[in-house]
């Protein structure tokens, strides 16, 4: 399961390549949902690097190694802000419990 499908419910493509969200057994066009609830939370390597005070190259290496949650769109990495924040909180909690 990729990071995007776990963040959103279930996406699928119909024969016309339009995306839909399945919610409460209803097929809802996902365009507005996707743009308003997901695309506003998608960050680039540069934005994540700035947030963590790292270089973009370090974030790229972490993503490539699977050490930070992200997904690729074509050849570029993208990160869901909500998932990154949860991942960061879990890491901080784990460090404080050691």
N, C-alpha and C positions, 0 to 999 in steps of 0.2 A: 504494500500500500504506500502510495507516495504521500508526501507531506501535505499537498494541496487537498487530496481527497479526504484525508483525516481531519483537516481543518474545516471542511465544508460539509458535510453529509455525503450524498452519493451523486456524482456527476456521470452522465453518459452522453454519447452523441447519437443523434438520430441520423437517418440517411441523408439529411440535408446539412449535416455538420453544424447544427445549432446546439448549444449547450442548454441543458435543463437541470434543475435541482429537484430531487424527489423529497418532498416533505409532506408528512401525513398522508402518504399514498396518493399525492397529487403531483402532476407533472407541471412544474412552474418554469417559465423561461428564466434562465439564470443571468441574463445580461445585466439587468438592474441590480440584482443581488450581488453578482460578481463585482461589478464596478463599485458599488457603494460600500460593500462590507469586506471585500477582499483586496481589491486593487489599491485601496487607500492604505492598507497595512503592509503591502509588499515593498521591501527595501532592497537596495542594490548592495554590492560588496562595499562600495565607498561609504554608504550611509551606515552600514554595520561597523565598518572600521572606525568611523568617526565616533559612534556611540561607545565602543569599547576602547577607544584611544589606541588602536592598533593600525598597522599598515594594511592597505588593501591586499597586498601579497600574503600576509599572515592569515587574513580571513579566507582568502582563496585556498590556501594550503589546508586550513582547518576544515573547510567545507569539502574539499576533495578527499580528505582522509575520513570524513564522516564524523568529525568531532564537534561539529556545530550543525544544527538542523537547517537544511536549505534544499532547494531544488533547482534544476537547470531549465532554462527556457532557451532552447537552441544551444548556443555555446556559452551563455552567460548565466551566472548564479543569481538567484533571487531568494529572499528570506522573508518569512511572515513575521511581522513585528510581534504579534501576540505569542507565537510559538517561541520566538527568541527570548522574550521576556520570561516566559514560564521556564524555559531551559536554564536561563541565568539564575532565576530564583532557586531552582532545584540544586544547581551547582553550589550556590552560596550556602544553602541549608546543609548540604552534604559536607561541605568544608567546615562549617561551624560545629557539626556533630562529631567531628574526628578529634 
